C-alpha cells in the first residue's frame, strides 16, 4: 500500500480500555483505527460535522448505558450503515 492511499477505517467500541488498546495495536499497522469507550461517544462522533463512516465497526455487546446492538440500530436510524462485528465474553442466547 502506498503512503498516499487511504487506509480502511475500523472503529472499535468497548468499555474496557485495555481491550481497546490491545485490539488497536494489533491492527493499526494495516488500518486506520478509531476507538471509543462508550456507545454514546461513538454516536456523537458519527453524527459530527464530517459525517465519517467506518469501513467496519467492532463492538462489545454489553456496555453501560447502551448495548452494542442498540448502538448499531441507533446509527442505522440516523442514516449510517456499515459492516459490524459484535463480540461478547458472555453467552447470551437471546442476543
Number of C-alpha atoms within 10 A of each C-alpha: 7 6 6 6 7 10 16 13 18 21 22 27 26 22 16 13 12 10 13 19 12 10 14 19 11 10 12 14 10 11 16 16 20 16 20 19 16 22 26 14 12 19 16 9 15 17 15 10 7 8 10 12 16 21 16 17 20 19 27 20 21 19 17 11 11 13 18 25 18 14 20 21 14 14 17 12 10 12 9 16 15 12 11 18 13 16 13 13 8 8 7 8 5 4 9
